[in-house]
Amino acid sequence: MGCFVVPLVATIVIGLRRKTSHKKKTVEGFWLSIMMAGASIFGLIDHAWNGELFMLSSNLVADISLGFTITTGVFIGWLFIVHRERLSGHLPFIERKTGLYK
């Protein structure tokens, strides 16, 4: 259960930070929120599918470390996408397509 709780907590923290930040309208923060929410929902569906939604594993440390690994992987993927888009100059185009302006 810990493997989807960590991305879920990260999603909530990122969402709250975006709500209280004065720089709400950044496309980078929007995509990070979407990607973390996707990781949380995927983990939730996976556990519900396998009937393990509210079960605590015998090795909770391994589950939580898997959650941190998933969250770190999503964050590294997000950094790669943002860095690549900044280098290619497509970030303003993406901002117009999503309706997010700086």
C-alpha positions in Angstrom: 0.0 0.0 0.0 2.9 2.3 0.6 3.9 2.3 -3.0 0.9 4.4 -4.1 0.7 6.5 -0.9 4.0 8.2 -1.4 3.1 9.6 -4.9 -0.3 10.5 -3.6 1.2 12.6 -0.8 3.6 14.2 -3.3 0.6 15.0 -5.5 -1.2 16.7 -2.6 1.9 18.6 -1.6 2.5 19.8 -5.1 -1.1 20.8 -5.5 -1.2 22.8 -2.3 2.1 24.4 -3.2 0.7 25.4 -6.6 -2.4 26.9 -5.0 -0.5 29.0 -2.5 2.3 30.0 -4.9 2.2 33.3 -6.7 3.5 31.6 -9.8 0.5 29.3 -10.3 0.3 29.7 -14.1 3.5 27.7 -15.0 3.2 24.9 -17.4 6.0 23.0 -15.6 4.1 22.9 -12.4 0.9 21.9 -14.2 2.6 18.9 -15.9 4.3 17.8 -12.6 0.9 17.8 -10.9 -0.6 15.7 -13.7 2.3 13.2 -13.8 2.3 12.7 -10.1 -1.5 12.3 -10.0 -1.2 9.7 -12.8 1.3 7.7 -10.8 -1.0 7.8 -7.8 -4.0 6.7 -9.7 -2.1 4.0 -11.5 -0.9 2.6 -8.1 -4.4 2.8 -6.7 -5.9 1.0 -9.6 -3.2 -1.7 -9.5 -3.8 -2.4 -5.9 -7.6 -2.4 -6.3 -7.3 -4.8 -9.2 -5.2 -7.2 -7.2 -7.4 -6.9 -4.1 -4.6 -5.4 -2.0 -6.1 -1.9 -1.6 -6.2 -1.7 2.2 -3.7 -4.5 3.0 -0.5 -3.7 4.8 2.5 -5.6 3.5 4.7 -7.6 5.7 7.6 -5.5 4.4 6.3 -2.0 4.7 9.8 -0.5 4.3 10.1 -2.1 0.8 6.7 -0.7 -0.2 7.5 2.8 0.9 10.9 2.7 -0.8 9.1 1.5 -4.0 6.8 4.6 -3.6 9.8 6.8 -3.3 11.4 5.2 -6.4 8.2 5.7 -8.4 8.0 9.4 -7.2 11.6 9.9 -8.1 11.2 8.3 -11.5 8.2 10.6 -12.3 10.2 13.6 -11.1 13.2 12.7 -13.2 11.0 12.1 -16.2 9.4 15.5 -15.6 12.8 17.2 -15.4 13.9 15.6 -18.6 10.7 16.8 -20.4 11.0 20.3 -19.1 14.7 20.6 -19.9 14.2 19.2 -23.4 11.3 21.6 -24.1 13.3 24.6 -22.8 16.2 23.7 -25.1 14.0 23.1 -28.2 12.0 26.3 -27.6 8.6 24.5 -27.7 7.6 25.5 -24.1 5.7 28.7 -25.2 3.8 26.6 -27.8 2.8 24.1 -25.1 1.7 27.0 -22.8 -0.6 28.3 -25.5 -2.0 24.9 -26.2 -2.8 24.2 -22.5 -4.0 27.7 -21.8 -1.2 28.4 -19.4 0.6 31.7 -19.7 3.4 33.2 -17.7 
